Amino acid sequence: MQHRSFHQSFRTTSSVRRGGRETSGKRLFVTGAKSVGWAASGGGATRSIYQKFRDVDLLDKKKTMTAMKAGEDRAILLGLGMVIASAMMYFVLGITVLRSYADSVWTEGSVCIVLNSTITADMNCSYSCGSDCWRGSKYPCLQVYVSVNTTGRVSRLSHNEESWDANFECFYVPKCQKDTNAMHHIIVNISERLKPHHQVLCYYDPSDQQESVLLTRQYGHSPVFHSLFWPSCMLTGGTAIIFMVKLTQYLSIMCEQVIKIER
Protein backbone atom coordinates (compact mmCIF):
# COMPACT_ATOMS: atom_id res chain seq x y z
CA MET A 1 0.00 0.00 0.00
CA GLN A 2 2.72 2.35 0.87
CA HIS A 3 4.49 1.47 -2.34
CA ARG A 4 1.40 2.27 -4.48
CA SER A 5 0.74 5.54 -2.77
CA PHE A 6 4.34 6.55 -3.40
CA HIS A 7 4.00 5.77 -7.11
CA GLN A 8 0.76 7.67 -7.33
CA SER A 9 2.20 10.71 -5.59
CA PHE A 10 5.25 10.58 -7.83
CA ARG A 11 3.04 10.44 -10.92
CA THR A 12 0.92 13.28 -9.62
CA THR A 13 3.99 15.37 -8.95
CA SER A 14 5.39 14.59 -12.40
CA SER A 15 2.14 15.44 -14.07
CA VAL A 16 1.92 18.70 -12.12
CA ARG A 17 5.48 19.58 -13.15
CA ARG A 18 4.75 18.72 -16.75
CA GLY A 19 1.57 20.69 -16.67
CA GLY A 20 3.42 23.65 -15.16
CA ARG A 21 6.11 23.40 -17.78
CA GLU A 22 3.56 23.21 -20.54
CA THR A 23 1.64 26.12 -19.07
CA SER A 24 4.78 28.24 -18.72
CA GLY A 25 5.82 27.30 -22.26
CA LYS A 26 2.46 28.36 -23.56
CA ARG A 27 2.69 31.63 -21.65
CA LEU A 28 6.15 32.30 -23.04
CA PHE A 29 4.93 31.54 -26.54
CA VAL A 30 1.93 33.83 -26.18
CA THR A 31 4.07 36.58 -24.66
CA GLY A 32 6.63 36.27 -27.46
CA ALA A 33 3.90 36.32 -30.05
CA LYS A 34 2.43 39.40 -28.43
CA SER A 35 5.86 41.03 -28.35
CA VAL A 36 6.43 40.27 -31.99
CA GLY A 37 2.97 41.51 -32.84
CA TRP A 38 3.47 44.68 -30.83
CA ALA A 39 6.84 45.28 -32.44
CA ALA A 40 5.33 44.72 -35.86
CA SER A 41 2.39 46.96 -35.10
CA GLY A 42 4.65 49.63 -33.53
CA GLY A 43 7.01 49.57 -36.49
CA GLY A 44 4.07 49.77 -38.86
CA ALA A 45 2.64 52.72 -36.96
CA THR A 46 6.01 54.49 -37.02
CA ARG A 47 6.35 53.78 -40.70
CA SER A 48 2.81 55.00 -41.30
CA ILE A 49 3.48 58.27 -39.42
CA TYR A 50 6.73 58.77 -41.36
CA GLN A 51 4.87 58.13 -44.61
CA LYS A 52 2.22 60.68 -43.65
CA PHE A 53 4.85 63.29 -42.85
CA ARG A 54 6.60 62.53 -46.12
CA ASP A 55 3.34 62.82 -48.07
CA VAL A 56 2.57 66.14 -46.37
CA ASP A 57 6.08 67.37 -47.13
CA LEU A 58 5.79 66.35 -50.77
CA LEU A 59 2.36 67.99 -51.00
CA ASP A 60 3.73 71.23 -49.52
CA LYS A 61 6.63 71.13 -51.97
CA LYS A 62 4.24 70.60 -54.86
CA LYS A 63 2.05 73.50 -53.69
CA THR A 64 5.12 75.71 -53.28
CA MET A 65 6.42 74.78 -56.73
CA THR A 66 2.99 75.42 -58.26
CA ALA A 67 2.73 78.81 -56.56
CA MET A 68 6.28 79.72 -57.60
CA LYS A 69 5.60 78.72 -61.20
CA ALA A 70 2.39 80.77 -61.28
CA GLY A 71 4.24 83.76 -59.85
CA GLU A 72 7.06 83.38 -62.37
CA ASP A 73 4.57 83.18 -65.24
CA ARG A 74 2.85 86.36 -64.04
CA ALA A 75 6.19 88.13 -63.68
CA ILE A 76 7.20 87.14 -67.22
CA LEU A 77 3.84 88.33 -68.57
CA LEU A 78 4.30 91.62 -66.72
CA GLY A 79 7.78 92.05 -68.18
CA LEU A 80 6.59 91.24 -71.69
CA GLY A 81 3.67 93.65 -71.31
CA MET A 82 6.04 96.42 -70.24
CA VAL A 83 8.37 95.73 -73.18
CA ILE A 84 5.48 95.71 -75.69
CA ALA A 85 3.98 98.89 -74.22
CA SER A 86 7.34 100.67 -74.40
CA ALA A 87 7.78 99.56 -78.02
CA MET A 88 4.35 100.99 -78.88
CA MET A 89 5.21 104.26 -77.12
CA TYR A 90 8.48 104.43 -79.05
CA PHE A 91 6.53 103.96 -82.29
CA VAL A 92 4.04 106.73 -81.44
CA LEU A 93 6.80 109.10 -80.35
CA GLY A 94 8.83 108.22 -83.43
CA ILE A 95 6.09 109.38 -85.82
CA THR A 96 5.24 112.50 -83.80
CA VAL A 97 7.91 114.06 -81.59
CA LEU A 98 11.03 112.58 -83.14
CA ARG A 99 9.83 113.26 -86.67
CA SER A 100 9.06 116.89 -85.85
CA TYR A 101 12.41 117.17 -84.07
CA ALA A 102 14.24 115.79 -87.10
CA ASP A 103 12.32 118.07 -89.51
CA SER A 104 12.94 121.21 -87.46
CA VAL A 105 15.47 123.58 -89.06
CA TRP A 106 15.83 125.93 -86.08
CA THR A 107 18.71 124.10 -84.46
CA GLU A 108 21.18 126.82 -83.49
CA GLY A 109 20.72 129.09 -80.50
CA SER A 110 21.77 132.71 -80.24
CA VAL A 111 21.00 135.98 -78.48
CA CYS A 112 18.49 138.20 -80.26
CA ILE A 113 17.85 141.90 -79.64
CA VAL A 114 14.27 143.11 -80.03
CA LEU A 115 14.08 145.94 -82.58
CA ASN A 116 10.37 146.47 -82.95
CA SER A 117 7.18 145.07 -81.41
CA THR A 118 3.89 146.37 -82.82
CA ILE A 119 0.28 145.24 -83.22
CA THR A 120 -0.48 145.62 -86.90
CA ALA A 121 -3.95 144.29 -87.69
CA ASP A 122 -6.70 141.86 -86.70
CA MET A 123 -6.55 138.31 -88.00
CA ASN A 124 -9.55 136.07 -88.62
CA CYS A 125 -9.96 132.80 -86.76
CA SER A 126 -12.74 130.28 -86.08
CA TYR A 127 -13.81 128.51 -82.91
CA SER A 128 -16.14 125.59 -82.25
CA CYS A 129 -19.59 126.29 -80.84
CA GLY A 130 -20.79 122.67 -80.81
CA SER A 131 -21.04 119.67 -83.06
CA ASP A 132 -20.65 120.80 -86.69
CA CYS A 133 -20.82 124.42 -85.56
CA TRP A 134 -18.07 126.96 -86.22
CA ARG A 135 -18.10 130.69 -85.68
CA GLY A 136 -15.64 133.39 -86.64
CA SER A 137 -13.68 135.72 -84.42
CA LYS A 138 -10.62 138.00 -84.59
CA TYR A 139 -7.35 138.36 -82.71
CA PRO A 140 -4.69 141.12 -83.00
CA CYS A 141 -1.49 140.25 -84.88
CA LEU A 142 1.70 141.08 -83.01
CA GLN A 143 4.78 141.40 -85.19
CA VAL A 144 8.20 141.30 -83.54
CA TYR A 145 11.48 141.92 -85.36
CA VAL A 146 14.81 141.00 -83.85
CA SER A 147 18.48 141.17 -84.73
CA VAL A 148 20.38 137.87 -84.45
CA ASN A 149 23.80 138.48 -82.90
CA THR A 150 25.42 135.45 -84.50
CA THR A 151 24.46 136.30 -88.08
CA GLY A 152 23.67 140.02 -87.75
CA ARG A 153 20.53 139.73 -89.84
CA VAL A 154 17.08 141.10 -89.00
CA SER A 155 14.37 138.43 -88.77
CA ARG A 156 10.75 138.08 -87.76
CA LEU A 157 10.32 136.37 -84.40
CA SER A 158 7.75 133.59 -83.77
CA HIS A 159 6.86 131.98 -80.48
CA ASN A 160 7.42 128.34 -81.56
CA GLU A 161 6.91 125.93 -84.45
CA GLU A 162 3.16 125.74 -83.84
CA SER A 163 2.72 129.52 -84.02
CA TRP A 164 4.88 129.67 -87.13
CA ASP A 165 2.75 126.99 -88.81
CA ALA A 166 -0.49 128.78 -87.84
CA ASN A 167 0.60 132.23 -89.03
CA PHE A 168 4.25 133.05 -89.63
CA GLU A 169 3.53 136.79 -89.83
CA CYS A 170 2.40 136.99 -86.20
CA PHE A 171 4.53 136.29 -83.13
CA TYR A 172 1.82 134.43 -81.21
CA VAL A 173 -1.52 132.95 -82.23
CA PRO A 174 -3.87 132.64 -79.22
CA LYS A 175 -6.59 130.04 -78.96
CA CYS A 176 -9.54 131.36 -80.88
CA GLN A 177 -12.56 132.21 -78.73
CA LYS A 178 -15.69 134.31 -78.78
CA ASP A 179 -14.34 136.96 -76.41
CA THR A 180 -12.09 139.12 -78.61
CA ASN A 181 -11.19 141.38 -75.68
CA ALA A 182 -9.58 138.46 -73.84
CA MET A 183 -7.42 137.62 -76.85
CA HIS A 184 -6.51 141.29 -77.26
CA HIS A 185 -5.48 141.45 -73.58
CA ILE A 186 -3.17 138.42 -74.03
CA ILE A 187 -1.43 139.97 -77.04
CA VAL A 188 -0.97 143.33 -75.27
CA ASN A 189 0.70 141.63 -72.28
CA ILE A 190 3.13 139.84 -74.60
CA SER A 191 3.89 143.08 -76.43
CA GLU A 192 4.77 144.82 -73.15
CA ARG A 193 7.27 142.09 -72.30
CA LEU A 194 8.99 142.28 -75.69
CA LYS A 195 10.06 145.90 -75.59
CA PRO A 196 12.74 147.29 -77.92
CA HIS A 197 16.39 146.65 -76.98
CA HIS A 198 15.31 143.70 -74.89
CA GLN A 199 17.58 140.65 -75.27
CA VAL A 200 16.10 137.16 -75.58
CA LEU A 201 17.42 133.74 -76.43
CA CYS A 202 16.28 132.65 -79.88
CA TYR A 203 16.81 129.82 -82.36
CA TYR A 204 17.61 130.31 -86.02
CA ASP A 205 18.24 128.23 -89.12
CA PRO A 206 21.99 127.97 -89.77
CA SER A 207 21.35 127.09 -93.43
CA ASP A 208 19.35 130.35 -93.94
CA GLN A 209 16.42 128.48 -95.46
CA GLN A 210 14.03 130.09 -92.97
CA GLU A 211 14.14 133.80 -92.40
CA SER A 212 12.06 133.62 -89.23
CA VAL A 213 13.55 132.78 -85.84
CA LEU A 214 11.90 131.12 -82.84
CA LEU A 215 11.73 132.18 -79.23
CA THR A 216 11.26 128.60 -77.96
CA ARG A 217 11.57 125.19 -79.60
CA GLN A 218 8.54 122.98 -79.16
CA TYR A 219 10.55 119.92 -80.21
CA GLY A 220 13.94 120.66 -78.68
CA HIS A 221 16.39 118.48 -76.80
CA SER A 222 14.60 118.73 -73.46
CA PRO A 223 11.09 117.76 -74.72
CA VAL A 224 12.52 114.85 -76.68
CA PHE A 225 14.48 113.65 -73.65
CA HIS A 226 11.45 113.82 -71.36
CA SER A 227 9.23 112.10 -73.92
CA LEU A 228 11.71 109.22 -74.32
CA PHE A 229 12.62 108.92 -70.64
CA TRP A 230 9.53 107.03 -69.42
CA PRO A 231 9.37 104.52 -72.31
CA SER A 232 13.06 103.82 -71.73
CA CYS A 233 12.42 103.24 -68.01
CA MET A 234 9.54 100.90 -68.85
CA LEU A 235 11.66 98.96 -71.34
CA THR A 236 14.51 98.64 -68.86
CA GLY A 237 12.18 97.50 -66.07
CA GLY A 238 10.44 94.89 -68.23
CA THR A 239 13.75 93.51 -69.47
CA ALA A 240 15.12 93.37 -65.91
CA ILE A 241 12.03 91.47 -64.66
CA ILE A 242 12.33 88.85 -67.42
CA PHE A 243 16.07 88.50 -66.82
CA MET A 244 15.65 88.03 -63.06
CA VAL A 245 12.94 85.39 -63.51
CA LYS A 246 15.05 83.45 -66.02
CA LEU A 247 18.09 83.72 -63.74
CA THR A 248 16.08 82.40 -60.79
CA GLN A 249 14.83 79.45 -62.84
CA TYR A 250 18.37 78.65 -64.00
CA LEU A 251 19.75 78.75 -60.44
CA SER A 252 16.90 76.55 -59.20
CA ILE A 253 17.67 73.91 -61.85
CA MET A 254 21.37 74.02 -60.97
CA CYS A 255 20.58 73.53 -57.25
CA GLU A 256 18.39 70.51 -57.99
CA GLN A 257 21.13 68.94 -60.09
CA VAL A 258 23.69 69.49 -57.32
CA ILE A 259 21.37 67.90 -54.73
CA LYS A 260 20.82 64.86 -56.97
CA ILE A 261 24.57 64.43 -57.47
CA GLU A 262 25.21 64.62 -53.70
CA ARG A 263 22.56 61.96 -53.01
Wavefront OBJ file of the C-alpha trace (Angstrom):
o trace
v 0.000 0.000 0.000
v 2.719 2.354 0.866
v 4.487 1.471 -2.337
v 1.398 2.269 -4.478
v 0.739 5.540 -2.769
v 4.344 6.550 -3.400
v 3.997 5.772 -7.106
v 0.758 7.673 -7.334
v 2.199 10.705 -5.588
v 5.254 10.585 -7.832
v 3.035 10.443 -10.916
v 0.923 13.276 -9.622
v 3.989 15.366 -8.949
v 5.393 14.586 -12.403
v 2.140 15.440 -14.068
v 1.921 18.699 -12.124
v 5.480 19.576 -13.148
v 4.746 18.717 -16.746
v 1.569 20.695 -16.671
v 3.424 23.645 -15.164
v 6.114 23.405 -17.779
v 3.565 23.207 -20.539
v 1.645 26.124 -19.075
v 4.780 28.243 -18.720
v 5.818 27.300 -22.263
v 2.455 28.360 -23.559
v 2.688 31.630 -21.646
v 6.146 32.300 -23.041
v 4.928 31.537 -26.537
v 1.934 33.827 -26.180
v 4.071 36.576 -24.658
v 6.627 36.267 -27.462
v 3.905 36.320 -30.052
v 2.433 39.403 -28.427
v 5.861 41.034 -28.345
v 6.429 40.267 -31.990
v 2.966 41.510 -32.844
v 3.471 44.677 -30.825
v 6.839 45.276 -32.442
v 5.333 44.720 -35.858
v 2.387 46.960 -35.102
v 4.651 49.629 -33.527
v 7.011 49.573 -36.493
v 4.070 49.771 -38.862
v 2.641 52.724 -36.957
v 6.014 54.487 -37.015
v 6.352 53.778 -40.699
v 2.812 55.004 -41.302
v 3.481 58.272 -39.424
v 6.728 58.773 -41.362
v 4.874 58.134 -44.614
v 2.224 60.681 -43.651
v 4.850 63.292 -42.853
v 6.605 62.529 -46.116
v 3.345 62.821 -48.069
v 2.572 66.137 -46.368
v 6.084 67.372 -47.132
v 5.787 66.351 -50.770
v 2.359 67.990 -51.001
v 3.726 71.226 -49.519
v 6.632 71.127 -51.968
v 4.235 70.601 -54.862
v 2.048 73.496 -53.691
v 5.119 75.707 -53.285
v 6.423 74.782 -56.732
v 2.987 75.424 -58.264
v 2.726 78.815 -56.561
v 6.277 79.721 -57.603
v 5.601 78.719 -61.198
v 2.390 80.770 -61.283
v 4.239 83.765 -59.848
v 7.057 83.379 -62.372
v 4.568 83.180 -65.238
v 2.853 86.360 -64.044
v 6.186 88.128 -63.680
v 7.205 87.142 -67.219
v 3.841 88.325 -68.569
v 4.297 91.617 -66.720
v 7.781 92.047 -68.180
v 6.587 91.236 -71.689
v 3.669 93.654 -71.308
v 6.041 96.422 -70.244
v 8.371 95.726 -73.184
v 5.477 95.706 -75.691
v 3.985 98.894 -74.216
v 7.340 100.669 -74.400
v 7.776 99.558 -78.021
v 4.347 100.995 -78.884
v 5.208 104.256 -77.117
v 8.484 104.427 -79.054
v 6.527 103.960 -82.287
v 4.042 106.728 -81.438
v 6.800 109.096 -80.347
v 8.826 108.221 -83.432
v 6.088 109.382 -85.815
v 5.235 112.498 -83.803
v 7.906 114.057 -81.585
v 11.033 112.576 -83.144
v 9.829 113.256 -86.666
v 9.064 116.889 -85.847
v 12.409 117.173 -84.069
v 14.239 115.790 -87.104
v 12.324 118.072 -89.509
v 12.936 121.206 -87.458
v 15.474 123.575 -89.056
v 15.826 125.929 -86.077
v 18.710 124.101 -84.459
v 21.182 126.822 -83.495
v 20.722 129.094 -80.500
v 21.773 132.706 -80.238
v 21.001 135.983 -78.481
v 18.488 138.202 -80.258
v 17.854 141.897 -79.641
v 14.273 143.106 -80.025
v 14.084 145.943 -82.584
v 10.373 146.470 -82.953
v 7.184 145.067 -81.414
v 3.888 146.365 -82.815
v 0.280 145.242 -83.221
v -0.477 145.619 -86.903
v -3.949 144.286 -87.691
v -6.703 141.864 -86.702
v -6.553 138.311 -88.005
v -9.549 136.071 -88.617
v -9.958 132.796 -86.760
v -12.745 130.283 -86.083
v -13.811 128.507 -82.912
v -16.139 125.588 -82.254
v -19.586 126.286 -80.836
v -20.792 122.675 -80.806
v -21.036 119.667 -83.061
v -20.650 120.799 -86.693
v -20.823 124.417 -85.565
v -18.067 126.956 -86.218
v -18.105 130.688 -85.679
v -15.643 133.391 -86.642
v -13.680 135.716 -84.419
v -10.620 137.996 -84.591
v -7.351 138.365 -82.712
v -4.686 141.117 -82.995
v -1.494 140.249 -84.877
v 1.701 141.085 -83.007
v 4.777 141.400 -85.190
v 8.201 141.297 -83.544
v 11.477 141.919 -85.361
v 14.815 140.997 -83.852
v 18.479 141.170 -84.730
v 20.381 137.874 -84.446
v 23.805 138.484 -82.896
v 25.423 135.452 -84.497
v 24.456 136.296 -88.083
v 23.671 140.021 -87.753
v 20.527 139.732 -89.838
v 17.077 141.101 -89.000
v 14.372 138.433 -88.772
v 10.747 138.079 -87.765
v 10.319 136.371 -84.395
v 7.748 133.594 -83.768
v 6.861 131.983 -80.482
v 7.422 128.336 -81.558
v 6.911 125.933 -84.454
v 3.161 125.742 -83.839
v 2.720 129.523 -84.018
v 4.882 129.668 -87.130
v 2.748 126.987 -88.809
v -0.491 128.776 -87.837
v 0.598 132.232 -89.030
v 4.254 133.046 -89.631
v 3.531 136.786 -89.829
v 2.396 136.987 -86.201
v 4.534 136.293 -83.131
v 1.820 134.432 -81.208
v -1.522 132.946 -82.227
v -3.867 132.645 -79.220
v -6.589 130.044 -78.964
v -9.545 131.365 -80.880
v -12.557 132.207 -78.727
v -15.692 134.310 -78.784
v -14.338 136.964 -76.411
v -12.086 139.122 -78.611
v -11.190 141.379 -75.683
v -9.578 138.458 -73.837
v -7.417 137.617 -76.845
v -6.505 141.289 -77.260
v -5.483 141.453 -73.584
v -3.168 138.422 -74.030
v -1.427 139.972 -77.039
v -0.972 143.326 -75.273
v 0.699 141.631 -72.280
v 3.132 139.839 -74.600
v 3.893 143.077 -76.434
v 4.774 144.817 -73.154
v 7.274 142.087 -72.299
v 8.988 142.282 -75.694
v 10.064 145.899 -75.591
v 12.736 147.292 -77.923
v 16.393 146.651 -76.984
v 15.306 143.703 -74.885
v 17.581 140.649 -75.273
v 16.097 137.163 -75.578
v 17.420 133.735 -76.432
v 16.284 132.647 -79.882
v 16.810 129.817 -82.356
v 17.611 130.308 -86.019
v 18.236 128.232 -89.116
v 21.993 127.974 -89.772
v 21.354 127.091 -93.429
v 19.355 130.354 -93.936
v 16.422 128.482 -95.460
v 14.028 130.087 -92.973
v 14.143 133.803 -92.397
v 12.055 133.625 -89.227
v 13.548 132.779 -85.838
v 11.895 131.121 -82.842
v 11.725 132.183 -79.229
v 11.258 128.605 -77.960
v 11.569 125.194 -79.605
v 8.542 122.981 -79.156
v 10.548 119.923 -80.214
v 13.945 120.663 -78.683
v 16.388 118.483 -76.796
v 14.598 118.728 -73.458
v 11.089 117.763 -74.716
v 12.520 114.855 -76.679
v 14.482 113.651 -73.650
v 11.447 113.824 -71.362
v 9.231 112.096 -73.921
v 11.714 109.219 -74.323
v 12.615 108.920 -70.640
v 9.533 107.030 -69.416
v 9.370 104.521 -72.313
v 13.059 103.819 -71.727
v 12.422 103.237 -68.013
v 9.544 100.896 -68.847
v 11.659 98.962 -71.345
v 14.514 98.642 -68.855
v 12.181 97.504 -66.069
v 10.442 94.894 -68.227
v 13.753 93.509 -69.468
v 15.117 93.368 -65.906
v 12.034 91.470 -64.663
v 12.330 88.853 -67.417
v 16.072 88.505 -66.825
v 15.653 88.033 -63.057
v 12.945 85.389 -63.511
v 15.048 83.449 -66.018
v 18.093 83.715 -63.741
v 16.075 82.402 -60.787
v 14.830 79.447 -62.839
v 18.367 78.647 -64.000
v 19.755 78.750 -60.437
v 16.898 76.546 -59.203
v 17.667 73.913 -61.853
v 21.367 74.017 -60.965
v 20.580 73.527 -57.247
v 18.387 70.509 -57.993
v 21.129 68.942 -60.092
v 23.694 69.491 -57.317
v 21.369 67.897 -54.728
v 20.818 64.865 -56.971
v 24.574 64.430 -57.465
v 25.213 64.618 -53.699
v 22.563 61.964 -53.010
l 1 2 3 4 5 6 7 8 9 10 11 12 13 14 15 16 17 18 19 20 21 22 23 24 25 26 27 28 29 30 31 32 33 34 35 36 37 38 39 40 41 42 43 44 45 46 47 48 49 50 51 52 53 54 55 56 57 58 59 60 61 62 63 64 65 66 67 68 69 70 71 72 73 74 75 76 77 78 79 80 81 82 83 84 85 86 87 88 89 90 91 92 93 94 95 96 97 98 99 100 101 102 103 104 105 106 107 108 109 110 111 112 113 114 115 116 117 118 119 120 121 122 123 124 125 126 127 128 129 130 131 132 133 134 135 136 137 138 139 140 141 142 143 144 145 146 147 148 149 150 151 152 153 154 155 156 157 158 159 160 161 162 163 164 165 166 167 168 169 170 171 172 173 174 175 176 177 178 179 180 181 182 183 184 185 186 187 188 189 190 191 192 193 194 195 196 197 198 199 200 201 202 203 204 205 206 207 208 209 210 211 212 213 214 215 216 217 218 219 220 221 222 223 224 225 226 227 228 229 230 231 232 233 234 235 236 237 238 239 240 241 242 243 244 245 246 247 248 249 250 251 252 253 254 255 256 257 258 259 260 261 262 263
